[in-house]
């Protein structure tokens, strides 16, 4: 009997994931993922991937300004990011946002549900988020913590690929009747 792909993935990776999360909680200072300072190449990568057309947040610092920083400016920005990383506390302004309601097309302008909120956050905080994300992705891949069945949030894969793979498994199972069956469980985890 063929077990649902998702259940197999959850069963196989849960102990590894649980232990990894526990080790991160217990000894974050021992884990180089958390204890090593960010480097200039990490900041440069984040700056290269920065969308300079995004509107600035409450600090009014634009992406164009940050992308044109010279080495001394980058070192100062890196110092601020590393200080926040070491202490676990972000600057207050990085945690604030400007919320702008955008009217949905063909909706009654008099109703609050006719608007979609857009949050403008500090671009400097987005840079740090990018550096943290790249470090986490590198950690997941080098320690084989990203199962091959993971398609969402996995570069080079899409959820459409997963749907095609699943339907192919169902078809393959149907071709081997009556010896094979397909079971599936779909979870929407937040």
FILUMTOR-445040 format. One record per residue (C-alpha): residue number from 1; x negated, y negated, z negated. Coordinates in Angstrom, 1 decimal, padded with zeros to 4 digits. Each point is the difference from the previous one (the first is absolute). Example, Ala and Ser with C-alpha at 12.3 -4.5 7.8 and 13.67 -1.06 7.14 Angstrom:
residues 2
NODE pos     c1     c2     c3
NODE   1 -012.3  004.5 -007.8
NODE   2 -001.4 -003.4  000.7
***
This chain:
residues 190
NODE pos     c1     c2     c3
NODE   1  000.0  000.0  000.0
NODE   2 -001.4 -003.4  001.0
NODE   3  000.0 -002.5 -002.9
NODE   4  000.7 -003.6  000.7
NODE   5 -003.1 -001.9  000.9
NODE   6  000.6 -002.7 -002.5
NODE   7  000.4  002.5 -002.9
NODE   8 -003.2  001.7  000.9
NODE   9 -001.9 -003.3  000.2
NODE  10  001.4 -001.1 -003.4
NODE  11 -000.8  003.4 -001.6
NODE  12 -003.6  000.1  001.3
NODE  13 -001.0 -003.5 -000.6
NODE  14  001.8 -000.8 -003.3
NODE  15 -002.6  001.5 -002.4
NODE  16 -002.8 -001.9  001.8
NODE  17  001.9 -003.2  000.1
NODE  18  001.1  000.3 -003.7
NODE  19 -003.6  000.6 -001.1
NODE  20 -001.3 -002.9  002.2
NODE  21  002.6 -002.4 -001.5
NODE  22 -000.8  001.2 -003.5
NODE  23 -003.8 -000.5  000.6
NODE  24  000.6 -003.5  001.3
NODE  25  002.1 -000.9 -003.1
NODE  26 -002.3  001.6 -002.5
NODE  27 -003.3 -001.3  001.1
NODE  28  000.3 -002.8  002.6
NODE  29 -003.5 -001.3 -001.0
NODE  30 -001.6  003.3  000.8
NODE  31  001.6  000.1  003.5
NODE  32 -002.1 -001.9  002.5
NODE  33  003.3 -000.8  001.8
NODE  34  000.8 -002.3 -002.9
NODE  35 -003.4 -001.0 -001.4
NODE  36 -002.0 -001.1  003.0
NODE  37  000.3 -003.6  001.1
NODE  38  001.3 -000.9  003.4
NODE  39 -002.7 -000.8  002.6
NODE  40 -000.4 -002.7  002.7
NODE  41  000.5  002.6  002.7
NODE  42  003.4  001.0 -001.6
NODE  43  001.0 -003.7 -000.2
NODE  44 -001.2 -000.5  003.7
NODE  45  002.1  002.9  001.1
NODE  46  003.1 -001.4 -001.8
NODE  47 -000.7 -003.5  001.5
NODE  48 -000.2  001.6  003.5
NODE  49  003.3  001.7 -000.5
NODE  50  001.7 -003.1 -001.4
NODE  51  002.9 -001.4  002.0
NODE  52 -000.9 -003.6  000.1
NODE  53  003.4 -001.0  001.3
NODE  54  001.7  000.9 -003.3
NODE  55  001.3 -002.9 -002.0
NODE  56 -001.9 -000.9 -003.1
NODE  57  001.5  000.7 -003.5
NODE  58  000.2 -002.2 -003.1
NODE  59 -003.8 -000.8  000.1
NODE  60  000.4 -001.5  003.5
NODE  61 -003.2  001.8  001.2
NODE  62  000.4  001.0  003.6
NODE  63 -001.4  003.1  001.7
NODE  64 -001.9 -002.2  002.4
NODE  65 -001.9 -001.7 -002.8
NODE  66 -001.0  003.4 -001.6
NODE  67 -001.0  001.5  003.4
NODE  68 -002.5 -002.9  000.5
NODE  69 -001.7  000.3 -003.4
NODE  70 -003.8  000.0  000.2
NODE  71 -002.0  002.4 -002.1
NODE  72  000.0 -002.1 -003.2
NODE  73  003.8 -000.4  000.1
NODE  74  000.4  003.7  000.6
NODE  75 -002.3  000.8 -003.0
NODE  76  002.1 -002.3 -002.2
NODE  77  003.2  001.6  001.2
NODE  78 -001.5  003.4 -000.6
NODE  79 -001.0 -001.0 -003.5
NODE  80  003.6 -000.9 -000.8
NODE  81  001.3  003.3  001.5
NODE  82 -002.5  002.0 -002.0
NODE  83  000.8 -001.9 -003.2
NODE  84  003.7  000.8  000.5
NODE  85 -001.0  003.6  000.8
NODE  86 -002.1  000.4 -003.2
NODE  87  002.4 -001.6 -002.3
NODE  88  003.2  001.4  001.5
NODE  89  001.5 -003.5  000.1
NODE  90  000.9 -002.0  003.1
NODE  91 -000.1 -003.8  000.0
NODE  92  003.5 -001.3 -000.9
NODE  93  000.5 -001.6  003.3
NODE  94 -000.6  003.3  001.9
NODE  95  003.0  001.4 -001.8
NODE  96  002.4 -002.7  001.0
NODE  97  001.9 -000.2  003.3
NODE  98  002.1 -002.4  002.1
NODE  99  003.3  001.6  001.0
NODE 100  001.6 -001.3  003.2
NODE 101  003.4  001.2  001.0
NODE 102  000.2  000.8  003.8
NODE 103  003.5  000.1  001.5
NODE 104  000.9  003.3  001.6
NODE 105  001.3 -000.4  003.6
NODE 106  003.8  000.1  000.5
NODE 107  000.7 -000.2 -003.7
NODE 108  002.2 -002.4 -002.0
NODE 109 -002.4 -002.8 -001.3
NODE 110  002.2 -000.5 -003.0
NODE 111 -000.7  003.5 -001.5
NODE 112 -003.2  000.8 -002.0
NODE 113 -000.1  003.4  001.6
NODE 114 -000.5 -001.7  003.4
NODE 115 -003.5 -000.9 -000.9
NODE 116 -003.2  002.1 -000.2
NODE 117 -002.7 -001.1 -002.5
NODE 118 -003.5 -000.6  001.3
NODE 119 -002.7 -000.2 -002.7
NODE 120 -003.1 -002.0  000.6
NODE 121 -002.8  001.2 -002.2
NODE 122 -003.6 -001.2 -000.3
NODE 123 -002.2  001.0  002.9
NODE 124 -002.9  000.5 -002.4
NODE 125  002.0  002.6 -001.9
NODE 126  000.8  001.7  003.3
NODE 127 -003.7  000.2  000.7
NODE 128 -000.6  001.7 -003.3
NODE 129  003.0  002.4  000.7
NODE 130 -001.7  000.9  003.3
NODE 131 -003.3  000.8 -001.7
NODE 132  001.8  002.1 -002.7
NODE 133  002.0  001.8  002.7
NODE 134 -003.1  000.8  002.1
NODE 135 -001.8  001.4 -003.1
NODE 136  003.0  002.2 -000.9
NODE 137  000.4  001.3  003.6
NODE 138 -003.8  000.8  000.1
NODE 139  000.4  001.8 -003.4
NODE 140  003.0  002.0  001.1
NODE 141 -001.7  001.2  003.2
NODE 142 -003.4  000.8 -001.4
NODE 143  001.5  002.0 -002.8
NODE 144  002.5  001.8  002.3
NODE 145  003.0 -001.4 -002.0
NODE 146  002.0 -000.9  003.1
NODE 147  001.7  003.2  001.2
NODE 148  000.0  000.6  003.8
NODE 149  003.8  000.2 -000.2
NODE 150  000.1 -003.6 -001.2
NODE 151  001.1 -002.2  003.0
NODE 152  001.4 -003.2 -001.5
NODE 153 -002.7 -002.5 -001.1
NODE 154 -002.6  002.0  001.7
NODE 155 -002.0 -001.7  002.8
NODE 156  000.5  001.7  003.4
NODE 157  003.2  001.7 -001.1
NODE 158  003.6 -001.1  000.0
NODE 159  003.2  001.3 -001.5
NODE 160  001.2  000.7  003.6
NODE 161 -002.9  002.4  000.3
NODE 162  001.2  001.8 -003.1
NODE 163  003.5  000.3  001.3
NODE 164 -001.3  001.5  003.3
NODE 165 -002.2  002.4 -002.0
NODE 166  002.9  001.1 -002.1
NODE 167  002.4  000.5  002.9
NODE 168 -002.7  002.1  001.7
NODE 169 -000.3  002.2 -003.1
NODE 170  003.7  000.5  000.0
NODE 171  000.0  001.0  003.6
NODE 172 -002.9  002.4 -000.5
NODE 173  001.8  001.6 -002.9
NODE 174  003.2  000.4  002.1
NODE 175 -001.9  001.7  002.7
NODE 176 -001.1  002.7 -002.5
NODE 177  003.5  000.9 -001.2
NODE 178  000.9  002.0 -002.1
NODE 179 -003.4  000.3 -001.8
NODE 180 -000.6 -003.7 -000.7
NODE 181  002.2 -002.7 -001.6
NODE 182 -000.5 -003.7 -000.6
NODE 183  000.7 -001.8 -003.2
NODE 184 -000.6 -003.7 -000.5
NODE 185  000.3 -002.5 -002.8
NODE 186  000.1 -003.7  000.7
NODE 187 -001.1 -002.3 -002.8
NODE 188  000.1 -003.8  000.1
NODE 189 -002.5 -000.9 -002.7
NODE 190 -000.4 -003.6 -001.0
***
